[in-house]
Amino acid sequence: MKIQKEAMAGTLESSDLLVKVIPNTGIEIVINSDVNKQFGDQIRAVVEQTLQDLNVTDGLIIIDDKGALDCAIKARIQCAVLRGAEEENLDWSKLL
């Protein structure tokens, strides 16, 4: 799956995150987090796994995290990627 257009999901409220996806060649992940020192590795792992589950091959993924839980990170990434990819035929089993 490739990101076809710029898209966003989420907020900058406490315990949430804002995910931006932008068309790009290859995968690039930028994470800005208030809790990066404590949880940066875990946030990156969740982002990478979610992108892998969605078969994302190209796109710039920008994460502005305000202390979101893993389930929120996954949901926001899925939403932003699906908005940006403009996919019509989805494998919903990969979104659970």
Helices and strands as residue ranges (DSSP letters): E 7-10, E 17-22, E 27-33, H 36-53, E 59-65, H 70-85, G 92-95
